[in-house]
């Protein structure tokens, strides 16, 4: 992602199909926020969206557990899949506490997210900082070429400047760019996918598009499937207008599917079934 212009993300909003994706997401979000259940039970919807979002993010990182298993389990420290699910749950809970910090210190937030994701499982010296030259990255889903440590540091700094400066680009565009850039960089030794999706959530909530955090894009990413996720991500990596717009549209569709999930939760609450 180039950061040479004062507001490089603004141009992404004009890519073919992006405006339609932005409008579609806004209409979907407005509909669920207008649901009568949201007037009196929004906290319950938020809690359920967090759980389902964590399940979706973990599934994309290789731990595809049933929702009821997440409700039932209390120990997430035994086995790689359990640790992945535990990390996703912790990240979802933490994301809402970091909104104000993100606006002025996104690198600090990313470090905190990695620390939370690891939960003490990794050596302390490797946690909460960008990887150093020669350090390996454990990210089973993403096998794209790995940028060097120096490039990672430079691009992270550029991403931070973009976030702090703000952009006229729609929230969906900013969220997709942050998500895609973190996947491309894989700045940490582990948990990069989980951290990237948590950062996407922070942008969507902090921007005001989804202030109550009831539209879990992670649900949509998981529902669309790994193959579609990776194909769309390849478009982001290509840097072409068509590829980047396809990635943004994919992220928009993920948000819409998250909206559908929370609409179903609202309907269940209204019926007294949840």
N, C-alpha and C positions, 0 to 999 in steps of 0.2 A: 504494500500500500504506500503510494507516494505521499509525502507530506510537504511538497515544495510550495504549494499555493497556500494562501492564508486560510482557506476553508476547503480542503480537498474533498471532504465528504459531501459538500453541497452538490458537486457535480454528479455524484453517484445517484442523487435523487432524480436526475434527468435522464438516466439510462432507460432504454426501452423496457417497458413493463414494470418499472419500479413504482411509478406513481399509482398504477392500478393496484399493485400489491399493498402499498401504503394505505390507500383508500379502503381496500377490502378488510385489512386488519383493523383499521379504525372503526369501521361499521360493525364488525364482529365484537370488538371490545365494548363499544357503546351499548350493544344489545344485551350483553351479559350484565353490564353494570346497571342496566335498566330493569333487570329482573326484580320482581317484588320481594324475593327472599333477601336480596342484597340490602334492603332497607333496615332489616332487623337482625339478620344472622350472617353478616358478612365475615365476622371473625371465624365462623365455622367453615365457610367456603375457603377462606385464606388458608386455614390449617390443612384442609383436605387437599387443596391445590399444592401446598408445599410437599406433602407426603407423596402425591402422585408425580410431582415434578422430580423429586429425588429418585423415585423408582425408575422414571424414564431415563434420567441421566446415567444412573448406574447400569441400566440395560445396555446403553450405548458403549459403556466401558467394560462390557463382558459379564455383568452380573444381572441377568434377566430374571428377577424374582417376582412372584405373584404379590399383588398388593397386600393380601391377607398375611403373607409371610412377614412382610415388613411390620404389620400391626402386631403380630404375635411375638416376634423375636425381641429380645432385650440385649443379647450378646452379639456384637458385631466384630469381635476381635479374633475369631478363629476361622482361618481359611481366607484365601485371596478374595473370593466373591463376597464373603461377609464383610471384609474390610472395605471393599469397594462400595458396598451398600451403606455401611456406616459412614464412610467419607461423604457420600452424596447427601445423606441425611444431615450431617453436621454442617455441610456447606449451605444447604438450603436454609437451615435455621440461622446461620451466621450472616447470610447475605443481607437480610433486612436491617442488621445492626451497622452496616458499613456504608449506607447511602450518602450520608453527609461527608464522610471521609473521601469517598470516591471522587467527588466533585473537585477536590483540590489536591488529592494525593493518590491517584489510581495505582501507582506502583506499590505504595504501602498496603493498599487493599489487596492487591494480587499476592503480595508476600504473606499477608494474613490468611488469605484463602488457602494457599498452599500449606501453611502451618496447620490450619484446621483440617484440611483433607488428610494430611499424614497422621495426625492424631498421636504422635509419638512413635510411629512405626519405623520411621527412617532416622538415620544418624542426624543429630542436631545440627551439625555443621553443613548439611546438605539441604536443610529445610528453610523455606521462606526467602530464598535468594535465587537469582537466575543462575543457571548452570555455568560451570567454568569449562574452559577448553579441555577436551578429552573426557569429560564426564558423560557417561551413558544416559540414555533416556529410555524409560520403560513406558511405552504408550502403544499397547498392542493393536489398537484400532487404526492408527495413522502410520502409514509407512512411506509417506512423502519424504523427499530429500530434507535433511535436517540442517537448518542454517547454523553457521558457526557461532561460537559464543560472542565474538565481537559484533557480528551482525545482529544477533539477538539483543544485545545491550543497546545498540543504536536505534533499532526499530521499537523497542520498548519505550525508550525515551521519547521517540517521535509520537507514539501512541499516547503517552502521558500528556504531551503538550496539546495534542488534539482534544483530549477530554477536558483538560483544564481550561483551554481557550473557549471551548464550546463550539457548537456548529449550528447552522441554520438547517441542516439536514434533518429529516424526520427521525423519530426515535427508532423506528425499525431499521433504518439505514445505519445509524450509529451502533445499534446492538449487533447487527449482522457483521459490521466491520470489526468490532472488538472481538466477537466470537471467532471470526475467520482468522484474524491476525494472530490471536493466541494459539489457535490450532496450528497455524503455519509455523510459528516460532517454537512452540513447545519449550517455553523458557525454563521449565523446571525439570528435575530428574524424573518426575512421576506426576500422575494425577492431572496432567495438562487438559485433557478433555473435560474432566469434571470442573476444573477451575474456569475453563473457557465458557462453559454453559452457565456457571454461577455468575460470571461477569456479565453475560448476556442478560440474565435475570435482573441484575443490579441496574443495568442501563434502562431496561424496559420499565422498571418500577420507578427509578429515580427521575426519569424523563417526564413522568406524569401520565404516560400512556396507560400504565397499569398500576396505579398508586397503591392499591390494596393487595397486589401480588396474587391475583386470582386467575391469571392467564398463563399457565405454565408451558412455555415453549418446549421444555424438555419432554413433556408428554408427546407433543407433536413430532419432535425429532425421532423419538423412539417408534412412534406409530408409523411414520413414513419409512422407517427401516434403515439399517446400516448402509445398504447398497446405495440408496438414494442420498443419504447423508454424505457418503464419500464422493459420490458423483458430483453433487453440488459443491462440495469443498474443492474438488479438482477445478471447478470453474473459478472459484475465488483465487486459487493458486495460479491459474493461467494469467490473471490480470487483464484479460480481454473484457471489453464492455459486455459481451454476451455472457461470458462466464461469471463475472461479478454480479450482473443483474440476475442471473439464474440462482446464485447463492442467496442474494437478498430475497428473491421470491420464495425460495425454499424455506428460509427463516420465517417469512411472513406466513406461509402455509402452516408451519409448525405452531406459531402463535394462534392461528385460527383453530387448529385442532385442540390446543390447550383450552381455548375458549369453549369449544364444544364439550370438552370434558367437564369444565366447571359449570356449564349450563346444565349438564346432566346431574351434577351434584345439587345444584339449586332445585331442580325438579324433584329430586329424591327427598330433599329436605322439606319441600312444600307438601309432598305426599306423606311425610312422616316416616319415610323408609330409611333415613340416614340421620 
